[in-house]
Amino acid sequence: MIDVKRNGEWILVLVTILAAVGWVSSKETILEMPPLAFMGLRFLSSAFILFTVCLSTQQRINMTDVPKAIITGCLQSTNVILWILAISIGGQLGEGSFIMSLSVLMAPIVGWIFFKEKPLVIFWLSLPIAVVGLAFLSLSNGWHLSVNQLWFLISALAQAIFFVFNSRLVQKIAILPLICIQMFCTGTASLIISVFTESWPSSISFITLIWLIVSIFIATILRFALQFVGQKYVPVSNAAIIMILEPVFTTLAGVIVYLEPMPWTKWIGCFLILISLLSYRGYNFIHKK
C-alpha cells in the first residue's frame, strides 16, 4: 500500500507531469478540432463526471454560494479560453508555459489592487528578474512580444485574477462542487462561443479522439484529483515550490515531442523566470517555518 501522507510531494510532482501532458494533448487535439469546441467538450465532460462523484459522496454547496462559484467560473473561463487560443496560434509550449507561470507573480499585484494586500519585499526583487526573463524570451523577435506570447501573457493575468478570488472562496465552499461548477461554466462558455465563431468538422480521427480522452480523464480529472490529494498532505509553501516544475516538464515535452528549437536566448529567459519564481516561493517557505 502507498502511504499517501509520506508521498504527498511525489504526488504533486506527478501532477506537474500530468499538466505537461495536458499541454501536449491540447495541442494535438486542436490539430483537428476547433480550439473552443475542444475546451467545451473537455470541461463539460469533466464537470458531468465530477457531478456524479459529488452525488455519490453527498458533497453539497449552499445555494447562496452558487453565484460566487459561477463568478469564479467565469474568471476561469476567461483564463482557459485565452490559453487555448494562445496555443492554437502557434509558438512553443516551453515558452508559453513559462509565461503562464508568471501568474504566480501577478497574483500579489491583483491582491494589492482588489484587497489592499501589500506584496512582500521579495516580490519586488523577484519581479524585475521575471521581466528580464520575459524580455529574453522575446529577444529573437527584436524585443517585441509575438502574438501568441501576448495572448499567453494576458491569459496569465486572467489566471492570477482567478487564483486570488478563488483562494478566498475555497475557504468557505466544498472544493469538489466548486470545481464542478467552475468546469461547467468554462465548458459552457467555450461551447457557446464556439457555436458562433468556429466551424466544426464532420468527423475526427481515432488518434484525435484518444487525445481528447487523455485530456478529459488524465490531464483534467486525474490531475485535479491528485493535486487536491497532494495539497491535503503537503504544506502550502512546499506545494507551491513543487508546482513550479510544471513549465520545466512542459518545456522538456515540447523539445522531446515536437523537437522545438530552443535558442540560448529562450533558455536564459526560462531560467530567469524559474529563478524569480524559486526566489519568491523560497522566501515564503523559509519565513513560514
BELZI-V359732 format. One line per field, one symbol per residue. burial: 1 if it has 24 or more other C-alpha atoms within 12 Angstrom, else 0. A space follows every 50 residues. Layout:
burial = ???
This chain:
burial = 00000001111111111111111111111111111111111111111111 10000000011000010111111111111111111111111111111111 11111111111000000000011001101111111111000000110111 11111111111111110011001011111111111111111001000000 00000001101111111111111111111110010111111111111111 111100000001001111111111111111111100000
